[in-house]
Amino acid sequence: MANNLQRAWREIASAGALKAKLVILFYRMATLWRSRNPLLKLLGLPFVIFNKLVSECLFCVEIPHHARIGYGLKIYHPHSVVIGRDVIIGENCILRQGVTIGNVTHRDGRISNSPVLGNDIEFGANAIVIGDIHIGDGATIGAGTVVTKDLPAGAVAVGNGFRIIHADKQV
């Protein structure tokens, strides 16, 4: 527990602008609600509400406490960032303004699984990652790129209907 608190504090301290620090702090505090410890669960409840009110309403950043996000998250220019409820993001990822990561609702009403992202992934502004896909460690997703298929580790994806312009051979 103490180690996680230290990692969270280092993450917040290095997050950049004050708005990004607050968004990440509120998310981390809201995740206490997921704890099995009844005291931590009780402490986390106000932060779940506070996270929703401040992050979503004031900062326009939607990061639900259900999302699983590794430590080291950085959000540059945190505005209009949307992360789905069941998204899994690895450690040391970078998000920029307008990034959307979530699932897809099909025409027949079925909802896909959410994306699973590895470590050290960097997103350009307005990048979109949707659907039941996996993105490997160290991938870079360019500004405005729409990703709907798996990306291998180390890939660099650009464009709408993306193309991979570089991919590491090692997996």
C-alpha positions in Angstrom: 0.0 0.0 0.0 2.7 2.5 0.9 4.6 1.6 -2.3 1.5 2.4 -4.3 1.0 5.7 -2.5 4.7 6.6 -3.3 4.2 5.7 -7.0 1.0 7.7 -7.1 2.6 10.7 -5.6 5.6 10.6 -8.0 3.1 10.3 -10.8 1.1 13.3 -9.7 4.3 15.4 -9.1 5.6 14.7 -12.6 2.2 15.1 -14.3 2.9 18.5 -15.7 0.3 21.3 -15.5 -1.9 21.8 -12.4 -5.0 20.7 -14.2 -3.4 17.3 -15.2 -2.1 16.9 -11.6 -5.7 17.4 -10.2 -7.3 15.1 -12.8 -4.8 12.3 -12.0 -5.1 12.9 -8.2 -8.9 12.7 -8.3 -8.8 9.5 -10.4 -6.3 7.9 -8.0 -8.3 8.9 -4.9 -11.5 7.6 -6.6 -9.9 4.2 -7.1 -9.9 3.7 -3.4 -13.6 2.9 -3.9 -12.4 -0.4 -5.5 -10.6 -1.4 -2.4 -11.7 -4.5 -0.3 -10.8 -2.6 2.8 -14.1 -1.1 4.1 -12.3 2.0 5.5 -10.6 2.8 2.2 -13.9 2.1 0.4 -15.6 4.7 2.6 -12.8 7.2 2.1 -12.9 6.7 -1.7 -16.7 7.4 -2.1 -16.5 11.2 -1.8 -13.6 11.1 -4.4 -15.8 9.1 -6.8 -18.3 11.9 -6.7 -15.6 14.6 -6.6 -13.8 13.0 -9.6 -17.1 13.1 -11.6 -18.0 16.6 -10.7 -14.6 18.3 -11.0 -12.9 16.2 -13.7 -15.9 15.8 -15.9 -17.8 19.0 -15.4 -15.0 21.5 -14.8 -12.1 20.0 -16.8 -14.0 18.0 -19.4 -11.9 14.9 -18.7 -13.8 11.6 -18.3 -11.7 9.0 -16.5 -14.1 6.7 -14.5 -12.8 5.1 -11.4 -13.5 1.6 -12.9 -10.8 2.1 -15.6 -7.5 0.3 -14.8 -4.6 2.7 -15.4 -1.0 2.0 -14.5 1.2 4.5 -12.7 3.1 7.1 -14.6 0.1 8.5 -16.6 0.8 11.9 -18.1 -2.0 14.0 -19.6 -0.8 17.0 -21.7 -3.4 19.7 -22.2 -6.1 17.7 -20.4 -9.3 18.7 -22.2 -11.9 16.5 -23.9 -10.1 13.3 -22.8 -12.5 10.3 -22.6 -11.6 6.9 -21.2 -14.1 4.2 -21.1 -15.2 2.4 -18.0 -13.5 -1.0 -18.7 -10.3 0.3 -20.4 -7.0 -1.1 -19.3 -3.9 1.1 -19.7 -0.4 0.1 -18.8 2.2 2.2 -17.1 3.9 5.4 -18.3 1.4 6.3 -21.0 1.0 9.8 -22.4 -2.4 11.3 -23.5 -3.0 14.6 -25.2 -6.1 16.7 -25.6 -9.1 15.1 -27.3 -8.0 11.4 -26.9 -10.9 8.9 -26.8 -10.3 5.3 -25.6 -13.4 3.1 -25.3 -15.7 0.4 -26.6 -18.0 0.2 -29.6 -21.8 -0.3 -29.6 -22.7 -2.4 -32.6 -25.9 -1.8 -34.6 -27.6 -4.8 -32.9 -27.0 -3.3 -29.5 -24.0 -5.5 -28.5 -21.2 -3.7 -26.7 -17.6 -4.7 -27.5 -14.9 -5.2 -25.0 -12.7 -2.2 -24.3 -9.2 -1.7 -25.5 -6.2 -3.1 -23.6 -3.1 -1.0 -23.9 0.4 -1.9 -22.9 3.1 0.3 -21.3 4.8 3.4 -22.7 2.2 4.2 -25.3 2.0 7.8 -26.6 -1.2 9.3 -28.0 -1.2 12.4 -30.3 -4.0 15.0 -30.0 -7.5 13.7 -30.9 -6.4 10.1 -31.3 -9.2 7.6 -31.0 -8.8 3.9 -30.0 -12.1 2.0 -29.9 -13.2 -1.7 -29.8 -11.9 -5.0 -28.5 -8.3 -4.4 -29.5 -4.8 -4.7 -28.0 -2.0 -2.2 -28.4 1.5 -3.4 -27.7 4.2 -1.7 -25.5 5.9 1.3 -26.8 3.4 2.1 -29.6 2.8 5.6 -30.8 -0.5 6.8 -32.1 -0.3 9.9 -34.2 -2.6 13.0 -33.9 -6.1 12.4 -35.3 -5.5 8.7 -35.8 -8.4 6.3 -35.5 -7.3 2.8 -34.3 -9.8 0.0 -34.6 -7.4 -3.0 -35.0 -4.6 -4.4 -32.9 -1.2 -2.7 -33.0 2.0 -4.6 -32.3 4.6 -3.4 -29.8 6.7 -0.4 -31.0 4.3 0.4 -33.9 3.8 4.0 -35.0 0.3 4.4 -36.4 -0.9 7.5 -38.3 -4.0 8.6 -40.2 -7.7 7.8 -40.2 -8.0 4.2 -41.3 -4.5 4.1 -39.9 -1.4 2.7 -41.4 1.6 1.5 -39.5 4.7 3.4 -40.6 7.1 1.6 -38.3 6.9 -1.6 -36.2 9.5 -3.3 -34.1 9.9 -6.9 -35.1 10.3 -8.0 -31.5 7.2 -8.8 -29.6 
